[in-house]
Amino acid sequence: MTDSAQIITPSHSPFIRVDEERVISDVDSRIYSGFLEHMGRCIYGGLVDFSETAGILVNERGYRKDVFEALKNLNMPIVRYPGGNFVSSYHWLDGVGPVSGRPRRPELAWLGEESNLFGTDEFIQWCRDISTEPYLCLNMGTGTLDEALAWVEYCNSDSDTYYANLRKQNGHERPYKVKYWGLGNEVWGPWQVGQMSSNEYSTKAFQWAKALRLLDPDIELIVCGCNGLERWDYDVTQALVAQAVDYYSIHLYTSDHDYYKNVTAPCAAERAIQITARLLDLASISNNQHGRRTKICFDEWNVWDPERAPGFKGAEERYTLQDALSVASWCNIFVRQSAHVKIANIAQCVNVIAPIMTNQTAMFLQTTYWPFYLFSKYMRGQALHLHVGTPLYNGETGFSMVDMTWIGKVEPAIPILDASAVLNKDYIAISVVNKDLNNDLTTRINLEGKFREKVKTFTLYNDDINAKNSFETPSNVTLEEGLTSWANNSTEYTFLKHSFTLLVFIRA
C-alpha cells in the first residue's frame, strides 16, 4: 500500500444486511458473455487447432475439446467476434467459401498474418454447437457500407439475392439470423486503422444504421463508445441515441502491480457505467426520445497489463489470485449496475488475456476463470440492494491504459468488503470480495426468510496473493466448496483476507 493510502476502520463490526424486497432490477444473463478475436493464439491454437499434429485433442470440426468444455461450463449467452482492433482491417469475404481458396492476409492490428481458415461460417457453427448467440462487429476502418450490407445479407437473408445465395452455395441453406451487430470498434483510438473524430463517426454510423435496418429491421445495433468518461461519449450519445440504436458500447481494462491499486481499480468502471447511463438519459431527453432507453454494452473488460503482456506478443497474461479478486469485483459491479448494463463481454476467451490457457498438449484454468464461473452459474435472477458496513480504502487505484487518477477524488472511500447479491426463486446468493490484504473479516449477515440450515460456500483463496495456476500446477488456486450453519435470520461468517467468497442460501 502506498504511503498516502489508508484503511479506515469503522466503529462498528462489519455487517451485510439483505432485504429481498429491495430489488434493483433483473440481472441480464448476457452480462456473462465472451469475446473472441483473431489475436495471438485466441483462435488458432486456442479455440481450434487445424494442425496435422492436433490428433485426439480436437473433434471433427477442429475444436479443442478441452477448451470447448471449459467454455461451455461458463454458459456465455453471447460471444463477440472477430474483433477488437482486428476487425478494422478485416474483410469477411476472405473467410468464407472453400478453405483451399481463402487468401492469407497481412493483419494490421497486431502485425501478424491471418490465414482465414476460421471465418463466419465456422464461427456461427461453433456458436450453435456451444449454445451461444453470435455478435458480429463490422469493419468501419477499411470496410465499406456495401461490405457491411453484404455481410448482413449473407448471414440473415433468405431472399434470392447474391450474398444470400452465396451462403447457400457454401452449404448453409437457412439464414443464421445474427441478431447483434457492432458499428465498429474503438474507432476513436489513434491505434485504430481508420480512426475518426466523434462527428465523423456519428455521421457515418447514422448512415450505416439506417441502411442496415432497411435490409434487416430485426437486428440490434451496438454503437462504438469510448470508456464512458470522454468527450467522445458525450458527442456520440447526443448524436446517435435518437436514431434508435439499441446499445452503447464502452471498454475499460484495469491493472496494477500494487495490490490495493489492482483490486480497487474496477471502481472506476462502476463510475463509468453511472456516468454513461446519465449521458444516455440526457441524450434521450434532449432528443425527445422519452419512450425508449439505450442500454450499455460493456463489450470489452478485464484485467490487462499491456507491459506485462503486450498485445503484439499475443497478450498471454498469467493471472494471479489478486487479479481474480479484481475480476470478481468487476462482476459485482455488473450485478449492482444491472439496471444499466445489459451485455458485458470479458476479453478474451482463450490464451489472450483469458481465463483459459493452452499449449499443444494440455490446458489449464487461470485464477480468473473461477469468479466468472461462479457468477455465471449462481448470480442470475434479480439484483438486490445491500447495506454493507465495512472498512474503507482511501488511496490511489490502478489502471493499465488510461490515466484515471481522478477516481481517488471522486471515490475517496472504496469498500474493503465489496459485495453484490441476487434473488432467485430457489435461493439468494451473496458475492463478497474481502480486499483487506492482511485481515480476515468476521461479518454479521442479516437475511430474513426460511432457508436451509446449511449454506453453500465457495471460496477462492491462497495465502500468497501472487499465486498462479500453470500447466505444472493447474490447481494451485481453485475453488474450495463447503457448508456453514445458518439460523435465526442472522449469523456470522469470516471472510478470509484477500479472498473471494460466494454464499448460496437455499430456500427451505
C-alpha positions in Angstrom: 0.0 0.0 0.0 1.3 3.4 -0.9 2.3 5.9 1.8 -0.7 8.1 1.2 -3.2 5.3 1.2 -5.0 4.1 4.3 -7.6 1.7 5.6 -10.4 3.5 7.5 -11.9 1.2 10.2 -15.5 2.0 11.3 -16.5 2.0 14.9 -18.9 -0.9 14.3 -18.1 -4.5 13.3 -18.6 -5.5 9.6 -22.1 -6.5 8.6 -24.1 -7.2 5.5 -27.9 -6.7 5.5 -30.0 -8.2 2.8 -33.6 -7.3 2.1 -35.2 -9.3 -0.7 -37.9 -6.7 -1.2 -35.3 -4.1 -2.3 -34.8 -5.2 -5.9 -32.6 -3.2 -8.1 -33.5 -4.8 -11.4 -33.3 -8.1 -13.3 -29.8 -9.3 -13.9 -29.5 -9.8 -17.6 -27.7 -13.1 -18.2 -25.9 -11.5 -21.2 -23.5 -9.8 -18.8 -21.7 -13.2 -18.7 -20.8 -13.1 -22.3 -17.5 -13.6 -24.1 -15.2 -12.3 -26.8 -13.1 -14.0 -29.5 -10.6 -12.0 -31.6 -8.1 -13.0 -34.3 -5.3 -12.1 -32.0 -2.3 -14.2 -30.8 -3.4 -17.7 -30.0 -7.0 -17.0 -29.2 -8.5 -18.7 -32.3 -5.7 -20.8 -33.8 -4.2 -23.0 -31.1 -6.8 -21.9 -28.6 -10.4 -22.3 -29.8 -9.4 -24.5 -32.8 -6.4 -26.5 -33.9 -6.2 -27.3 -37.6 -2.6 -28.7 -37.5 -1.8 -32.2 -38.5 -0.4 -32.9 -35.0 -3.6 -32.0 -33.1 -4.8 -35.6 -33.0 -7.2 -36.6 -30.3 -7.2 -33.1 -28.8 -9.7 -31.9 -31.4 -13.0 -33.1 -32.7 -14.2 -33.5 -36.3 -14.6 -29.7 -36.6 -11.1 -28.9 -35.3 -12.4 -27.6 -31.9 -10.0 -28.1 -29.0 -12.3 -30.4 -27.0 -10.9 -29.4 -23.6 -11.4 -25.7 -24.4 -14.8 -26.3 -25.7 -15.9 -28.0 -22.5 -14.3 -25.3 -20.3 -16.1 -22.5 -22.2 -19.3 -24.4 -22.3 -19.2 -24.6 -18.4 -19.1 -20.8 -18.4 -22.5 -20.7 -20.1 -21.8 -17.5 -22.1 -25.1 -16.2 -23.7 -23.3 -14.1 -26.4 -19.8 -14.2 -27.9 -18.4 -11.2 -29.8 -16.3 -11.7 -33.0 -14.0 -11.2 -34.9 -12.6 -8.1 -33.0 -11.5 -5.9 -31.4 -8.8 -4.0 -33.3 -8.5 -6.8 -35.8 -11.9 -6.0 -37.3 -10.8 -2.6 -38.6 -8.9 -4.2 -41.5 -10.8 -7.5 -41.8 -12.8 -8.4 -44.9 -15.3 -11.1 -44.1 -15.4 -12.5 -47.7 -11.8 -13.7 -47.1 -13.1 -16.1 -44.6 -16.0 -17.9 -46.4 -16.1 -20.4 -49.2 -13.8 -23.4 -49.8 -10.8 -23.3 -47.3 -8.3 -24.0 -50.1 -9.3 -20.8 -51.9 -9.1 -18.4 -48.9 -6.4 -15.8 -49.1 -3.7 -15.3 -46.4 -3.6 -11.6 -45.5 -1.3 -9.3 -43.5 -3.0 -8.3 -40.3 -2.6 -4.7 -39.3 -3.9 -4.5 -35.7 -1.4 -6.9 -34.1 1.1 -7.0 -37.0 0.6 -10.7 -37.8 -0.8 -12.8 -40.6 -4.4 -14.1 -41.0 -4.9 -17.5 -42.6 -8.8 -17.1 -42.8 -9.2 -20.8 -42.0 -11.7 -19.8 -39.4 -14.3 -17.4 -40.6 -18.0 -16.5 -40.5 -19.5 -20.0 -41.2 -17.1 -21.7 -38.8 -17.8 -19.1 -36.0 -21.6 -19.4 -36.4 -21.3 -23.2 -36.3 -19.2 -23.0 -33.2 -21.8 -20.7 -31.6 -24.6 -23.2 -32.4 -22.5 -26.1 -31.0 -21.8 -24.4 -27.7 -25.3 -22.8 -27.5 -24.4 -19.1 -27.6 -25.6 -16.2 -29.7 -23.1 -14.6 -32.2 -22.3 -10.9 -32.0 -20.5 -9.7 -35.2 -18.6 -6.4 -35.2 -18.5 -4.5 -38.5 -15.3 -3.1 -40.1 -15.7 0.7 -40.1 -12.0 1.2 -40.7 -11.1 -0.2 -44.1 -14.6 -1.6 -44.7 -17.4 -0.1 -46.7 -21.2 0.1 -46.2 -21.7 -2.1 -49.2 -19.4 -4.7 -47.5 -21.4 -4.5 -44.2 -24.7 -4.8 -46.0 -23.4 -7.8 -47.9 -22.3 -9.5 -44.6 -25.8 -8.9 -43.1 -27.4 -10.3 -46.2 -25.1 -13.3 -46.2 -25.9 -14.1 -42.6 -29.6 -13.2 -42.3 -31.4 -13.1 -45.7 -33.5 -15.9 -47.2 -34.0 -13.9 -50.4 -33.0 -15.0 -53.9 -30.1 -12.4 -53.9 -26.4 -12.7 -54.4 -24.9 -13.0 -50.9 -27.8 -15.0 -49.5 -27.3 -17.4 -52.4 -23.6 -17.4 -51.7 -24.2 -18.6 -48.2 -26.5 -21.4 -49.6 -23.8 -22.2 -52.2 -21.3 -22.6 -49.3 -23.6 -25.3 -47.7 -25.8 -23.2 -45.3 -29.3 -23.2 -46.7 -31.1 -21.5 -43.8 -30.2 -17.9 -42.7 -28.2 -17.5 -39.5 -30.4 -14.7 -38.2 -27.5 -12.9 -36.4 -29.1 -10.5 -34.0 -26.3 -8.4 -32.7 -24.1 -6.1 -34.9 -21.5 -3.7 -33.7 -20.9 -0.4 -35.6 -17.1 -0.5 -35.5 -14.5 -1.0 -32.7 -12.7 1.8 -30.8 -12.6 4.0 -33.9 -11.8 6.9 -31.6 -8.3 5.4 -30.9 -5.1 6.5 -32.6 -4.0 2.8 -32.8 -7.1 2.0 -34.9 -7.0 1.6 -38.7 -9.4 4.2 -39.8 -9.5 6.4 -36.7 -12.3 9.0 -36.8 -13.5 12.1 -34.9 -16.7 11.8 -32.9 -18.5 13.9 -35.5 -17.2 11.8 -38.4 -18.2 8.6 -36.7 -21.6 9.8 -35.7 -22.4 10.9 -39.3 -21.1 7.6 -40.7 -22.7 5.4 -38.1 -26.1 7.1 -38.6 -26.0 6.3 -42.4 -24.8 2.7 -41.7 -27.5 2.1 -39.1 -30.2 3.4 -41.5 -29.2 1.2 -44.3 -28.6 -1.9 -42.2 -32.1 -1.6 -40.7 -33.6 -1.3 -44.1 -32.1 -4.6 -45.0 -33.0 -6.3 -41.7 -35.2 -4.4 -39.3 -34.8 -7.1 -36.7 -31.1 -6.7 -36.0 -29.9 -4.9 -32.8 -27.1 -2.3 -33.2 -24.3 -1.5 -30.8 -22.7 1.9 -31.1 -19.0 2.4 -30.6 -18.4 4.3 -27.4 -15.1 5.1 -25.6 -14.7 4.4 -21.9 -17.9 6.3 -20.9 -15.9 9.2 -19.5 -14.6 11.1 -22.5 -15.9 13.9 -24.7 -16.4 11.3 -27.4 -19.1 9.7 -25.2 -21.0 12.9 -24.8 -20.9 13.7 -28.5 -21.8 10.2 -29.8 -24.6 9.6 -27.3 -26.1 13.0 -28.2 -25.9 12.3 -31.9 -26.9 8.7 -32.1 -29.2 7.7 -29.3 -32.2 9.4 -31.0 -31.5 7.2 -34.1 -32.9 4.1 -32.4 -29.6 2.3 -31.7 -30.0 -0.4 -29.1 -26.8 -0.4 -27.1 -23.9 1.9 -26.4 -20.6 0.2 -26.1 -17.8 1.1 -23.6 -14.4 -0.5 -22.9 -12.1 -0.4 -20.0 -9.2 -2.5 -18.6 -7.7 -2.3 -15.2 -4.4 -3.5 -13.6 -1.6 -2.5 -11.3 1.5 -4.1 -9.7 0.4 -2.7 -6.3 -2.1 -5.0 -4.6 -4.6 -2.3 -3.4 -4.4 -0.3 -6.6 -5.2 -3.5 -8.5 -8.1 -4.8 -6.5 -9.8 -1.4 -6.2 -9.3 -0.3 -9.8 -12.6 -1.7 -11.0 -14.5 1.0 -9.0 -13.7 3.3 -12.0 -15.8 1.0 -14.2 -18.8 1.5 -11.8 -18.5 5.2 -12.0 -18.1 5.0 -15.8 -21.3 3.0 -16.1 -23.2 5.5 -13.9 -21.9 8.5 -16.0 -22.7 6.7 -19.3 -26.2 5.9 -18.1 -26.8 9.6 -17.3 -25.4 10.6 -20.7 -27.8 8.2 -22.4 -30.7 9.6 -20.3 -29.6 13.2 -21.3 -29.5 12.2 -24.9 -33.0 10.7 -24.8 -34.4 13.7 -23.0 -32.8 16.3 -25.3 -33.8 14.4 -28.4 -37.4 13.8 -27.1 -37.0 10.0 -27.1 -38.8 9.6 -23.7 -40.3 6.2 -24.6 -37.1 4.3 -25.1 -33.8 3.8 -23.3 -30.5 2.8 -24.9 -28.6 0.4 -22.6 -24.9 -0.2 -22.0 -23.0 -3.0 -23.7 -19.6 -3.3 -21.8 -18.2 -5.4 -24.6 -14.5 -5.4 -23.5 -13.4 -5.6 -19.9 -10.8 -7.4 -18.0 -7.6 -7.2 -16.0 -4.8 -6.4 -18.5 -1.3 -5.0 -18.1 0.0 -4.4 -21.6 3.6 -4.1 -20.4 3.4 -7.5 -18.7 1.5 -9.0 -21.7 2.0 -6.9 -24.9 -0.7 -7.2 -27.5 1.7 -7.6 -30.4 3.2 -10.6 -28.5 -0.2 -12.2 -28.0 -1.2 -10.7 -24.6 -0.8 -14.0 -22.8 -1.4 -12.8 -19.3 -0.7 -15.2 -16.4 -3.1 -14.2 -13.8 -2.6 -14.2 -10.0 -5.0 -14.5 -7.1 -5.2 -10.7 -6.8 -6.2 -10.5 -10.5 -9.0 -13.0 -9.8 -10.2 -10.7 -6.9 -10.3 -7.8 -9.4 -12.3 -9.9 -11.9 -14.8 -10.8 -9.0 -15.1 -7.1 -8.3 -15.8 -6.4 -11.9 -18.6 -9.0 -11.8 -20.0 -7.4 -8.6 -20.2 -4.1 -10.4 -22.2 -5.6 -13.3 -24.7 -7.1 -10.9 -25.0 -3.8 -8.9 -25.4 -1.8 -12.1 -27.7 -4.3 -13.8 -30.3 -1.6 -14.4 -27.9 -0.1 -16.9 -25.7 -2.9 -18.2 -27.4 -5.5 -20.3 -24.5 -7.0 -22.1 -20.9 -7.4 -21.0 -18.1 -9.4 -22.7 -15.0 -10.5 -20.9 -12.0 -10.1 -23.2 -11.0 -12.7 -24.2 -11.9 -16.4 -24.0 -8.7 -18.3 -24.7 -4.9 -17.6 -24.3 -5.2 -13.8 -24.9 -5.9 -12.1 -21.5 -8.1 -15.1 -20.9 -9.3 -17.4 -18.2 -8.2 -20.5 -20.2 -4.6 -21.2 -21.3 -3.5 -24.0 -23.7 -0.3 -25.5 -25.2 0.0 -28.2 -27.8 -0.9 -30.9 -25.4 -2.8 -29.5 -22.4 -5.0 -26.8 -20.9 -5.3 -25.1 -17.5 -7.8 -22.8 -15.9 -6.4 -19.5 -14.7 -7.3 -17.9 -11.4 -9.8 -15.6 -13.2 -11.8 -18.5 -14.5 -13.3 -19.3 -11.1 -15.1 -16.0 -10.2 -16.5 -15.7 -13.7 -17.7 -19.4 -13.5 -19.4 -18.8 -10.1 -21.1 -15.6 -11.2 -22.4 -17.2 -14.4 -23.7 -20.2 -12.5 -25.3 -18.6 -9.5 -25.6 -14.8 -9.9 -28.7 -14.8 -12.1 -32.1 -13.5 -11.1 -32.8 -10.1 -9.6 -30.1 -7.9 -8.1 -30.7 -6.7 -4.6 -29.7 -3.6 -2.7 -27.3 -4.3 0.1 -26.4 -2.4 3.3 -22.8 -3.1 3.9 -20.8 -2.0 7.0 -17.2 -2.3 6.0 -13.7 -0.8 6.4 -12.9 1.6 3.6 -9.8 2.1 1.4 -8.7 5.6 0.8 -5.9 5.9 -1.8 -4.9 5.6 -5.4 -6.3 3.0 -7.8 -4.6 1.4 -10.8 -5.2 1.4 -14.5 -3.3 -0.3 -17.3 -4.0 2.0 -20.2 -5.9 5.1 -19.0 -4.9 7.8 -16.5 -7.7 7.9 -14.0 -6.1 9.4 -11.0 -9.3 11.4 -10.6 -11.0 8.3 -9.2 -9.3 8.8 -5.8 -11.1 12.2 -5.5 -14.5 11.1 -6.9 -14.4 7.8 -4.9 -12.4 8.7 -1.8 -13.7 5.7 0.2 -13.8 2.3 -1.5 -15.4 -0.6 0.4 -13.0 -3.3 1.5 -15.9 -5.7 1.6 -17.1 -5.5 -2.0 -20.5 -7.3 -2.3 -23.5 -7.9 -4.5 -26.5 -10.2 -4.2 -29.2 -11.8 -6.3 -32.6 -13.1 -5.6 -33.5 -16.3 -7.3 -36.7 -18.4 -6.9 -34.7 -21.2 -5.2 -32.0 -19.2 -3.4 -30.3 -15.9 -2.5 -26.6 -15.7 -3.4 -24.2 -13.2 -1.9 -20.8 -12.5 -3.5 -18.1 -10.9 -1.3 -14.6 -9.9 -2.1 -12.6 -9.2 1.0 -9.9 -6.8 -0.3 -8.1 -6.5 3.1 -4.6 -7.7 2.4 -3.8 -8.9 5.9 -7.0 -9.3 7.9 -9.9 -11.8 7.9 -13.2 -10.0 8.5 -15.8 -11.6 10.7 -19.1 -10.2 9.4 -22.6 -10.5 10.6 -25.0 -11.4 7.9 -28.7 -10.5 8.3 -31.2 -12.1 6.0 -34.9 -12.7 6.7 -36.7 -15.8 5.3 -36.7 -19.5 5.6 -33.6 -21.2 4.4 -31.9 -24.5 4.9 -29.7 -24.8 8.0 -26.6 -25.3 5.8 -25.4 -22.6 3.5 -23.3 -23.5 0.5 -19.9 -21.7 0.4 -17.4 -21.3 -2.4 -14.1 -19.7 -1.6 -11.1 -18.7 -3.8 -8.1 -18.2 -1.6 -4.4 -18.7 -1.3 -2.1 -17.3 1.3 0.1 -15.9 -1.5 -1.7 -13.1 -3.3 0.6 -13.7 -6.3 -0.2 -17.4 -6.5 -0.9 -18.6 -10.1 -2.0 -21.7 -11.9 0.1 -23.3 -14.5 0.4 -26.4 -16.7 2.6 -27.9 -13.9 0.3 -26.8 -11.0 -3.2 -26.3 -12.5 -5.0 -26.4 -9.1 -2.7 -24.1 -7.2 -5.6 -21.6 -6.9 -9.0 -23.2 -7.2 -12.4 -23.2 -5.5 -13.0 -24.7 -2.1 -16.5 -25.8 -1.5 -18.1 -26.1 1.9 -21.1 -25.6 4.2 -21.7 -23.2 7.0 -24.5 -23.1 9.6 -27.5 -20.7 9.4 -30.1 -20.0 12.0 -32.5 -17.2 13.2 -32.1 -14.9 10.2 -28.6 -13.9 11.3 -25.2 -15.4 11.6 -21.5 -14.5 11.5 -19.2 -15.6 8.7 -15.5 -14.9 8.5 -14.3 -13.8 5.1 -10.6 -14.7 4.7 -8.1 -12.0 3.9 -7.7 -11.3 0.2 -10.3 -13.8 -0.8 -13.5 -14.1 -2.9 -16.5 -15.9 -1.4 -19.9 -16.9 -2.7 -22.6 -17.8 -0.2 -25.7 -19.6 -1.5 -28.8 -19.6 0.8 -31.2 -22.3 -0.4 -34.8 -21.8 0.5 -36.3 -24.3 2.9 
